[in-house]
Amino acid sequence: MKRVSPLALAALAVGIAVLLALPHALKPYGIYLISAWAVFSIAAIGLNLTLGYAGQVSLAQAAFVGIGAYTAALLTTSDWPFFVAFVLSGVLCFAIGWLLGYPALKVQHHYLAFVTLAFTTLVYLIFRNEEWLTNGISGIVNVPRPSLFGISTNPAIAFYYFCLGMLALVTAAVWWLVRSPWGRAFVALRENPTRAASLGVDTRRYTLLAFAIGSGLGGLSGCLYAPLVQYIDPTPFTLSLSLNLLLMVVIGGGGYFWGPFLGAMVALLLPEWLRFAEGLYLIIYALIVMVLLAFSPAGLLGLVDRFLADRRTRAASVARAAATPSIGERAS
């Protein structure tokens, strides 16, 4: 197993310290934004597992976030415990993702994207039109925030720390997963399905599993999103959310473990930082993303990885040149 470098551990420690201290320096809207970052990072981690590790293009993640959000809203407003709703959201989306994964066995790449796009549209129409279940466009109001060991998370800072704790648990679980034989099978499936099958990898099973686990994480994200905004209607769960989650994975670096965290930060915070440009901020944001992906299709972490690889190559060349005797030295 590859060892984690001391520099990476130091960067992780600094990042955790910043995340713990940050809300005390922000206004309420800033706390909402970093809470949304924690929530959508979970959905992006799931999509990175499906796309970045298993190589399956999915536009259905918004649907799973919506299913998780509506599950949480319907259950918690009926006095069910939040953690029961949390588990049920993940299990329900896992099961639906397993079933949706079957088309992935027949189609690939952009054809699969169309299948998942159709699923997202279908789920949105159910949210909008089945008023007996979802209350339609009127939505579900007063979604309660959970209590943890008798401590309410109603204050914005308390709920942020709650979301951060849930993100930490999901991160630890996925860290273990991608370093397990399952994770290595996902990578083999992405790189060359034919060769993976020839080596004994059950490609059918692992394709379904990638969809199911990624979908389940989308459901967990939605379960946290519902109490974050405390009002659920169909509007947020359209194709635009799926594309935004896809953007998070691609910008951060698909297949890199920390890519979704960085991509979610850019996708959520960069538009806010550009609002000084008023009506032009979306154009500027789009141009920045286009330039980034033109120069680094592997995302921000891909750019960092390429820079470090170049440094290692140059250092190795210098060391090799220093160790090689010159012509004069060889003659003497």
N, C-alpha and C positions, 0 to 999 in steps of 0.2 A: 504494500500500500504506500502511496506517495506521501512523504512527510510534509507537514505544513511548515513553511519557513518562518523563522522568528519575525521577519519583517511583516509577513501577512498576519501573524498573531498580534503584533503591535498595532497594525492598522485596524484590525477588528476591535481591539480593546478601545482604541480612540473613538471608533465609530459608535460603539455601545455607549461610551461616556457622553458623547455629543447627543445621542438620541435620548438619553436619560435627562440631560440638563436642558435640552432645547425648549421644551414647552414653557419653562419658567421665563423665557425671554420673548415669548410671542403673545400676540393678542388673540382673542377667541377665534378669529378666522384662520390665523396661522396654525393654531392648535387643530382646527378642523382639517386643514390641508395635510398636516403630517399624520393625523389619524387616518385620513383617506389613503395616504401613501402606504401605511401599514396594512390596511384592509386590501387594497388592490395589489399589493406586492404578493399576497397569498394567491390571488387569482393568476397573477403573472408567473409565479413559481409553477403552478399547475400547467399552464400553457407551455412554459419552457420545458417541462417534462415531456409533454406530448410532441411539441415541435422541435425543440433544441436537442433533446436526447433521443427521442424515437423517430424524429423526422417526418411526423404526420401533420399536415397543415389543417388547422381547425379554426373555423370562424364561429364556433358554437359557445365560446366561453362566456359571452354575455348572457346567453340563455341559462347557463348553469348558475351564474351569479344571481340571476333573477329568480330561479327556482329556489335557491338557498334563502334569498331575501324574503320571498313570499312564505316559505315554510316557517321561517323564524317569526315573521309578522303575524301569521295566522295562529301559530301555537302560543306565542308569548302574550298576545292580546286576549287569549282564552285561558290565561293563568297557568300555562305549562311552564316548567322551569326552563331557563335559557339553555342550560347545558344539555337538556334532553333535545331541545330544538336544534342545537348545534350538531349533536351526533346524528340526528335524523336527517338534517340537511346534507351532511357529508355522505351518509349511506344512500340516501335517495339519489343524489347526483352521481354517485359511484355506479349504482345499478343502471340508471338511464344512460350514462356514458358507456357502460359495457355493451348495452344494446345498440347504441349509436355507433359503436366501434365496428359492428359487423359490416357496414358499407365500406369501411376502411380496408377490409379484406378483398374487396372487389375493385376499388378505384384508388388512385393515388394522385398526389400533388394537386393541381388546380381542379380536377374533377372532384376530389374529396372536399375541397373548399366549397364547391357548389352544394354538395350534400349537407355540409354543416351550416352553410348559409340558409338553406331551406329550413333546417331545423330551428335556427334562431328566429326566422320569420314566423314559423308555426307557433313557437312558444310565446312570442310577442303577441300574436293574435289571440291566443288563449288568455293571456294576462288582460288584454284589452276588452275582450268580448264576453268572457264567462263571468258575468257579474255575480252569479250565485256563489262563486268561489273566491274571486279576487276583488270584488267590488268595482271592477272595471276602471274607468278613467277617474273615478272618485278616489280610488286608492284606499289604503289602510292607514289610519292616523293613530297617534299616541302609542307608537311601538315602544315598549319599556326597555330601559337599559338594565343589564343584570346586576345582581349583587354577588360579591365574592367574599365568603366567610363573614357574611353579615355587613360587609362594607359596600355602600352604594357606589356605583360608577356613574351616577348622573352628572357630576361635575365634569366639564370637558377634559381637564387634565387627568382625572381618574380614569375616564374611558379611554383616553389615549394610552395610558400605561397598560390598561387591560388589553387593548388591541396589540400593543407592542409585545406583551407577554404571550399572546396567542400566536403572533408571528414568530416569536422565538421557538415555541414548541413545534410549529410546522417546519421551521427551518432545520431544527435538529432531526426531525423525522425524515425529511427529504435528504439531508446530508447523509444519514445512514443508508437510505434507499439507493442513492446514486453510486455509493461505494460498495453496495452488495452485489451479488451475482445478477440480480434483476437489473440494476443500473448498467452493468457491463453488457447485458443482453440488449438493453435499449440502444446503447451506442452502436453495437454491432448491427442492429436492425436498421439504424439510420445510415450507417456507412455503406453497407452492401447486404441487402436482404438475402440475395442468392447465396453469398458466401456464408452468411450467418446460418441459413438453413442447412447448408452442407456440413457445418460444424456441429449440428445437432440442436440449434436454437429453435424452439417452437415459435416460429414467426407469427402464427395465428394467435396464439395465447398472449404473446408479449405486445402485439399491436392492440389487442383488446384491453390489456392491462394498462398500457400507456394512456389510452383514452379514459379509462375508468378512473384511474388515480388523478389525472389532470382535471377531470370533471368534478370529482369529489372535492378537490381543493377549491375549485370555483364555487361549489356550494357552501363551503366553510367561509369563504370570503363574503358571499352574499349574506350569510347569517350574521356576520359582523356589520355589514353595511346597513342592514335594517335598523338596528338600534343607534347607529351613528347618525343617520338622518332623521330617524323617528317618524318617517312617513314614506310609504311605498306606493308607487303607481307605475304603470308600464313604461313611462317615458325613458328612464335611464337604460333600459335593457334592450336597446336596439342594436343594429349592426355597428353603429358608431362606437359603442363600447367594446365590441369584439375587435374592431380595427385598432382602437386605442390600446387594448391589452396586447394585441399583436405587435404594435409599435413599441410597447415597453420591452418586449422580449427582444425584438430586432435591434433597437437602439442600444440596450444594455449589452447584448451579445448572446445570441441563441446558442445553447449548449454550454455556456459558462454558468457555474453555480450562482455567482453573485450578480449575473447579468440582470435578472428581473428587478432586483433592488435598485440598481442604478438606473435602469430604464424607467421604472415607475417614478423615480424622483425627477428625472428629466421631463417625462410626459406630463406630470402633474404640476411641477413647480415652474418650469421654463415659461409656459404661457402666462403664468401670473407675473413673473418678473418682466415680461415683455408688454404688459398692459399699459406702460407709459406711452407706448406707440399708438394707443387708442385703436382706431379701425384697422391699422396695419399690422397688429401684433400677430394675427394668424398667418399672414403672408410671410413675415419674418421667421416665425416658428417653422413654417413649412420649408423655407429656404435653408435654414440651419440643419434640419433633418435631412434634406436632400443632399447637401454638401457632405454631411457626416457619412451617409451611406454610400455616396460616390467614392469617397476616399477610404472608407473602411466598411465594407459590406458585413464584416463580422461584428460590427458594433463598437462601442467604446472600449469594452474589455478586450476585444480583438485588436484594437489599435494599441492598447497598452501591452498586450502580449507580443505583438509584432515588434514594438519598440524594445522590449526586454530581450527578445530573441536576437535582434540586431546587435544589441550591446554585448550579449554573450558571444555572438559570432566574432565581433571585432576583438573582444578580449582574448578569445581563443587564438585568433590570427596573430595578435601581438605576442602572446606567449609562445606560439609555435615559431614565430620569426626570431624571438630572443633565444630560443633553445636550439635553433639551427645554426651551426657554425658557418662563418663566412668563407669565401673562396680562399682568402689569405690564410685563415686559421687552418683550413683543411690542407693547404699546401705545406704549411710548416709542420 
